[in-house]
Amino acid sequence: MGKPPYNGANHIQLLRNIDACEARLPEHIAARLSPACRSLLGRLLQRNPVERITFEEFFAHPFLAGDDGHQGEWCTGQGIHAVLR
C-alpha cells in the first residue's frame, strides 16, 4: 500500500518533519494521476490549514465532479491500489 507523507522516530521528530518539509507525491505516482486528481491532493496536503481546501471546495472540485474525464478513476475499486504499488 502507500505510506504517510511524513514520518519520524517519535512524536517530536514527526512534528519537526511536518514543520520542515512539504508533502509531495512521488513522481512515479503523480505521473499516473490526472491533473485534477493531483490538484485535489495538493490542496488536501497543504500544511497551513488556512490554505487547505474547504469542505465545500472539496466536494465541488473538478476531480470529484467528474469535470476532468477521470471521475473517481483512482479512488474506487483497484485503481488507487494499483497506483500506490
HULINFEN-V354235 format. One record per residue. N is the residue number from 1. RES is the residue in one letter. SS is DSSP state (H for helix, E for strand, - for the rest). OMEGA is omega as a letter, one per 20 degrees, with the letter a starting at -180 (999 if undefined). NEAR is the number of other ideal C-beta (glycine too) atoms within 12 Angstrom. Layout:
BEGIN
n->N res->RES ss->SS omega->OMEGA near->NEAR
n->N res->RES ss->SS omega->OMEGA near->NEAR
END
This chain:
BEGIN
n->1 res->M ss->- omega->a near->9
n->2 res->G ss->- omega->r near->17
n->3 res->K ss->- omega->a near->12
n->4 res->P ss->- omega->a near->12
n->5 res->P ss->- omega->a near->22
n->6 res->Y ss->- omega->r near->20
n->7 res->N ss->- omega->r near->16
n->8 res->G ss->- omega->a near->17
n->9 res->A ss->- omega->r near->10
n->10 res->N ss->- omega->a near->10
n->11 res->H ss->H omega->a near->12
n->12 res->I ss->H omega->r near->11
n->13 res->Q ss->H omega->r near->15
n->14 res->L ss->H omega->r near->17
n->15 res->L ss->H omega->r near->16
n->16 res->R ss->H omega->r near->15
n->17 res->N ss->H omega->r near->20
n->18 res->I ss->H omega->a near->21
n->19 res->D ss->H omega->a near->14
n->20 res->A ss->H omega->a near->13
n->21 res->C ss->- omega->r near->17
n->22 res->E ss->- omega->r near->16
n->23 res->A ss->- omega->r near->23
n->24 res->R ss->- omega->r near->16
n->25 res->L ss->- omega->r near->25
n->26 res->P ss->- omega->a near->18
n->27 res->E ss->H omega->a near->10
n->28 res->H ss->H omega->r near->13
n->29 res->I ss->H omega->a near->22
n->30 res->A ss->H omega->a near->21
n->31 res->A ss->- omega->a near->13
n->32 res->R ss->- omega->a near->21
n->33 res->L ss->- omega->r near->28
n->34 res->S ss->- omega->r near->27
n->35 res->P ss->H omega->a near->19
n->36 res->A ss->H omega->r near->25
n->37 res->C ss->H omega->r near->33
n->38 res->R ss->H omega->r near->27
n->39 res->S ss->H omega->a near->25
n->40 res->L ss->H omega->r near->32
n->41 res->L ss->H omega->r near->31
n->42 res->G ss->H omega->r near->24
n->43 res->R ss->H omega->r near->26
n->44 res->L ss->H omega->a near->24
n->45 res->L ss->- omega->r near->24
n->46 res->Q ss->- omega->r near->20
n->47 res->R ss->- omega->a near->21
n->48 res->N ss->- omega->a near->12
n->49 res->P ss->- omega->r near->11
n->50 res->V ss->- omega->a near->8
n->51 res->E ss->- omega->a near->14
n->52 res->R ss->- omega->a near->18
n->53 res->I ss->- omega->r near->23
n->54 res->T ss->- omega->r near->15
n->55 res->F ss->H omega->a near->12
n->56 res->E ss->H omega->r near->9
n->57 res->E ss->H omega->r near->19
n->58 res->F ss->H omega->a near->18
n->59 res->F ss->H omega->r near->13
n->60 res->A ss->H omega->a near->16
n->61 res->H ss->- omega->a near->29
n->62 res->P ss->H omega->a near->22
n->63 res->F ss->H omega->a near->31
n->64 res->L ss->H omega->r near->29
n->65 res->A ss->H omega->r near->17
n->66 res->G ss->- omega->a near->17
n->67 res->D ss->- omega->a near->17
n->68 res->D ss->- omega->r near->21
n->69 res->G ss->- omega->a near->14
n->70 res->H ss->- omega->a near->25
n->71 res->Q ss->- omega->r near->20
n->72 res->G ss->- omega->a near->20
n->73 res->E ss->- omega->a near->22
n->74 res->W ss->- omega->a near->29
n->75 res->C ss->- omega->a near->24
n->76 res->T ss->- omega->r near->14
n->77 res->G ss->- omega->a near->11
n->78 res->Q ss->- omega->a near->12
n->79 res->G ss->H omega->a near->19
n->80 res->I ss->H omega->r near->20
n->81 res->H ss->H omega->r near->14
n->82 res->A ss->H omega->a near->17
n->83 res->V ss->H omega->a near->27
n->84 res->L ss->H omega->r near->19
n->85 res->R ss->- omega->999 near->14
END
